[in-house]
Amino acid sequence: MTKIIAYHVRKDEQPFINEWSKENQIEVKSLPFELHTETVKYAEGYDGIIFKQRSRLDDNGSIYRTLKDFGIHQLSCRSAGVDTIDFASAKANDIKITNVPSYSPHAVAELVLMQAMQLIRHYPEFKERVDNNDYVVDGLRSRELSEYTIGIIGVGRIGSTVAKIFHALGAKVLGNDLIEKPELEQAKILKYVTKNDIYEKADIVTSHVYLSPKNVHLIDKRAFLKMKPTAFLINDSRGPVVNTQDLISALKRHQIAGAALDVVEGETKIFNLKFSGQTPIAHYNELKKLPNVILTPHIGFYTDIAVARMVKQALDDALLIIKGKQSPHEINF
């Protein structure tokens, strides 16, 4: 009988695993911890693996050799990001990698809308005033969304959805991507421009790019120097896309007006954990002190529709490869 093991399973994922297991008559064992060299031993005797985590599987490629020895030929990541994978080691050990490239673009896009509205209506600053029993409104008058220009870096599935939402609400939308979608311009949803144009013209800059070596610190002090002092930054892609220290400096120097971050550098040290005092990430503690910053703990994916799709598609992909078939979501090395 075919058996699949699922690593790092949250309680809210388990019902969807149970549904899939019953529908497909496949045994799925869930584990609460991540897949690493010290936990890979639990995969012995199984035919396939699904996992989701933000830390790399290992640093020397040994885990892939172990999986090959176990007779496992795939790793199914139940998220879009695959920066935890060593692709060279996976290829060397004939292990196919799949991801869930489009679990729910609306889930992330709706979070962007929430963050944007909180930023432009000065919610963080007003909350600070109310918390201090200050109900004066002077100095925090807002502009309406129809007066704003939204700049989207990375117009893929999520970025396209973000563009459509803001266009529908009357904002002007600019986009930048290596692969352009002419239908968006034809429908007058957005206009493609350079990244520099976005930095210089956008009132809100929002990032929706994959994490790759080229995109590490894509948005840094050079970008902040080009942005308007009234502009806001939103990052719901990956933490390392933004140089955090440069962002903190830009916020403190009032080079930009504020930021909303669902992801930050080093977030694996705090994700889904509680702390009685400060977090172990110094720059995160510093960001928390700033009155014009909105922080959320990587919740862009966290809706019922998105979680169900991530779990079930990852399991579907694992089963396809176990059966010797090809998944449409296999990553081309």
Secondary structure, 3 states (H helix, E strand, C coil): CCEEEECCCCCCCHHHHHHHHHHHCCEEEECCCCCCCCCHHHHCCCCEEEECCCCCCCCCCHHHHHHHHCCCCEEEECCCCCCCCCHHHHHHCCCEEECCCCCCHHHHHHHHHHHHHHHHCCHHHHHHHHHCCCCCCCCCCCCCHHHCEEEEECCCHHHHHHHHHHHHCCCEEEEECCCCCHHHHHCCCCEECCHHHHHHHCCEEEECCCCCHHHCCCECHHHHHHCCCCCEEEECCCHHHECHHHHHHHHHCCCCCEEEECCCCCHHHCCCCCCCCCCCCHHHHHHHHCCCEEECCCCCCCCHHHHHHHHHHHHHHHHHHHCCCCCCCECCC
